[in-house]
Amino acid sequence: MAAPTTDSLFVLGISGSLRRNSYNTSLLRLAGALLPKGVGFDIVDLSDIPLYNADVEREEGFPPPVARLRARIARADALVIATPEYNRSVPGVLKNAIDWLSRGPESPLDDKPTAILGAGGRTGTARAQQHLREILVHNRVAVLSRPEVLVARAWDQFTAEGDLADNELIDLVGSLMTALVEEAGKVTTDDDPAGEAARIG
Ligand SMILES: Cc1cc2nc3c(=O)[nH]c(=O)nc-3n(C[C@H](O)[C@H](O)[C@H](O)COP(=O)(O)O)c2cc1C
C-alpha cells in the first residue's frame, strides 16, 4: 500500500454562517491556515444556494449553484464544516445545503472525510455539532470523532481582526486538521495513489 501523501490533497471549507464577520468563517480560515504545507484549501459560499424544493429537483434538476457546489465537494478530498448554533441546532442555511447535497443516487458526501467545529455561545455549539454529526452520519459522511473543537463565548475569543486569541484552541484546531489530512490521505491513497478519483468528481 502506498504511503499517504498530503501534497496533492484539497480540503474544502463550509461555513454555516453567511454573516460578514462570522466567527465560524474566521475559524474556518484558521483551520485552512493550519493545514499541512502543500494541502489546498478554499471556502465555499452558500449565499446563492436556493431553498430545497423537490418540485424544482424533479422538473429542472439541480439549480446551477447547487450543481456547482456538488461538483466542488465531489472534487475535494475532505471537508471541514464550521457551524454556529441557532436555536440549539444547525442553522437552516447549512441544513438546506446538506439537504441538496444528500440527493441523487450518488451524493458527493458519500464517505467524504469531514471535520466539524464551531464557535458560538455558552456551550460552544455543542448541541449544533451533535445534530450536525447525526445528519452527516445519516448521509454516510466519514465524520472525525476527535478532537472536538468548541469555541464558547466566541465574542470573547476572537480579536477585532477575526483572529482566535486562545493558543490551546488554536492547537486543537491544528490537531483536528492533522487528523483530517491523515484520514483523507488514507482514503485517496489506498486504492488510488494519485487521488485522481476524488478529483474527477
Ligand atoms: C437565530 C439565532 C439563534 C441562536 N441560537 C443560539 C443557540 O441556541 N445557542 C447558542 O449558543 N447561540 C445561539 N445564537 C448565537 C450564535 O451562536 C452567535 O450569534 C454566533 O456568533 C453566530 O455565529 P457566526 O458568528 O459564525 O455568525 C443564535 C443566534 C441566532 C441569530
The ligand as a Tripos MOL2 file, in Angstrom:
@<TRIPOS>MOLECULE
LIG
   31    33     1     0     0
SMALL
NO_CHARGES

@<TRIPOS>ATOM
      1 C1        -31.4360   32.8210   15.2250 C.3       1 LIG1
      2 C2        -30.3190   32.6310   16.2070 C.ar      1 LIG1
      3 C3        -30.3890   31.6370   17.1480 C.ar      1 LIG1
      4 C4        -29.3430   31.4260   18.0440 C.ar      1 LIG1
      5 N1        -29.4100   30.3890   18.9130 N.ar      1 LIG1
      6 C5        -28.3230   30.0850   19.6790 C.ar      1 LIG1
      7 C6        -28.3100   28.9150   20.4810 C.ar      1 LIG1
      8 O1        -29.2650   28.1600   20.5200 O.2       1 LIG1
      9 N2        -27.1830   28.6420   21.1880 N.ar      1 LIG1
     10 C7        -26.0670   29.4770   21.1580 C.ar      1 LIG1
     11 O2        -25.0440   29.1910   21.7880 O.2       1 LIG1
     12 N3        -26.0660   30.6000   20.3950 N.ar      1 LIG1
     13 C8        -27.1580   30.9160   19.6690 C.ar      1 LIG1
     14 N4        -27.1420   32.0200   18.8650 N.ar      1 LIG1
     15 C9        -25.9520   32.8720   18.8610 C.3       1 LIG1
     16 C10       -24.9740   32.4490   17.7650 C.3       1 LIG1
     17 O3        -24.4180   31.2100   18.0810 O.3       1 LIG1
     18 C11       -23.8830   33.5020   17.6380 C.3       1 LIG1
     19 O4        -24.5160   34.6710   17.1580 O.3       1 LIG1
     20 C12       -22.7520   33.0870   16.7220 C.3       1 LIG1
     21 O5        -21.7570   34.0510   16.8090 O.3       1 LIG1
     22 C13       -23.1910   33.0130   15.2770 C.3       1 LIG1
     23 O6        -22.1140   32.5430   14.5100 O.3       1 LIG1
     24 P1        -21.3100   33.4640   13.4840 P.3       1 LIG1
     25 O7        -20.5110   34.4450   14.2950 O.co2     1 LIG1
     26 O8        -20.4590   32.4980   12.7490 O.co2     1 LIG1
     27 O9        -22.3090   34.1680   12.6110 O.co2     1 LIG1
     28 C14       -28.2010   32.2680   17.9970 C.ar      1 LIG1
     29 C15       -28.1570   33.3040   17.0480 C.ar      1 LIG1
     30 C16       -29.1850   33.4820   16.1610 C.ar      1 LIG1
     31 C17       -29.0900   34.5750   15.1190 C.3       1 LIG1
@<TRIPOS>BOND
     1     1     2 1
     2     2     3 ar
     3     2    30 ar
     4     3     4 ar
     5     4     5 ar
     6     4    28 ar
     7     5     6 ar
     8     6     7 ar
     9     6    13 1
    10     7     8 2
    11     7     9 ar
    12     9    10 ar
    13    10    11 2
    14    10    12 ar
    15    12    13 ar
    16    13    14 ar
    17    14    15 1
    18    14    28 ar
    19    15    16 1
    20    16    17 1
    21    16    18 1
    22    18    19 1
    23    18    20 1
    24    20    21 1
    25    20    22 1
    26    22    23 1
    27    23    24 1
    28    24    25 2
    29    24    26 1
    30    24    27 1
    31    28    29 ar
    32    29    30 ar
    33    30    31 1
@<TRIPOS>SUBSTRUCTURE
     1 LIG1         1 GROUP 0 **** ****
